[in-house]
Amino acid sequence: CCACGGGSTGTNPAMECPPRVRKAWSTLPCDERQQYLEAVATLKRERKAVYDEFVTAHSNAFSFAHGTSTFLHWHRWYLLAFENTLRSLPGFECVTLPYWDTDRDAGAETDSSVFRADAFGAHGLGCVNDGFFAGWRDSTNGCLHRRVNATQSFVGTDEMAALIQSWESFKDFRPRLESSPHAAPHIRVGGDMAGRRSPSDPLFFVHHANVDRIWAVWQGYHGHSAVS
């Protein structure tokens, strides 16, 4: 992919990549899924302290970056910093975060393609023992674990569209997006994903890429995309 023209990653002046386009995990080609999963695994394996610093940064900023007007802005910056860190790894200079389109999975959460054994691993209870991140230790050296709460359902496509269309002001839209559309996947997956150290679970990044996408769609729909 890096033979295509476009903007430089900034990590290798000789490497040119296409413009960054975040794609839905559910329709992402297998080779792009594999590349992303390998990039995250490589970061954790070869630069564990850097990965764990992302977890600590989220924990330290939790009160500032949640339940306030900074929620969406802070996480947009955070995702870009993570994506740029992945791109600093040799061989992954053009990797881009995909997004977990949870609205597509609403009503069939257990069957989501993120929970496949060749992806992020099981939708279950206890340590993650299958998938690409099987056997991972979290930032506190415990096992990467999930504690699924099946009472939590994802917000579906129609309800998400109504949310985007119904609330034009940021002060009205932000808390509604931060509520169920954002919170339900965290609570559903549980375990590491349910607390302030939620980036310990790699699902965090694809979930928040979707939250950021919904904000971007809202910005475009209401004409809030311009920088003034």
Stockholm file with secondary structure:
# STOCKHOLM 1.0

chainA/1-228         CCACGGGSTGTNPAMECPPRVRKAWSTLPCDERQQYLEAVATLKRERKAVYDEFVTAHSNAFSFAHGTSTFLHWHRWYLLAFENTLRSLPGFECVTLPYWDTDRDAGAETDSSVFRADAFGAHGLGCVNDGFFAGWRDSTNGCLHRRVNATQSFVGTDEMAALIQSWESFKDFRPRLESSPHAAPHIRVGGDMAGRRSPSDPLFFVHHANVDRIWAVWQGYHGHSAVS
#=GR chainA/1-228 SS CTTSCSCBCSSCTTCBCCCCCCCBGGGCCHHHHHHHHHHHHHHHHHCHHHHHHHHHHHHHTHHHHSSSTTHHHHHHHHHHHHHHHHHTSTTCTTCCCCBCCHHHHTTCGGGCGGGSTTTTCCSSEEECCSSTTTTCBCTTSSBCEEECCTTCCCCCHHHHHHHHHHCCSHHHHHHHHHTHHHHHHHHHHCGGGGSTTGGGSTHHHHHHHHHHHHHHHHHHHTTCCCCC
#=GC SS_cons         CTTSCSCBCSSCTTCBCCCCCCCBGGGCCHHHHHHHHHHHHHHHHHCHHHHHHHHHHHHHTHHHHSSSTTHHHHHHHHHHHHHHHHHTSTTCTTCCCCBCCHHHHTTCGGGCGGGSTTTTCCSSEEECCSSTTTTCBCTTSSBCEEECCTTCCCCCHHHHHHHHHHCCSHHHHHHHHHTHHHHHHHHHHCGGGGSTTGGGSTHHHHHHHHHHHHHHHHHHHTTCCCCC
//
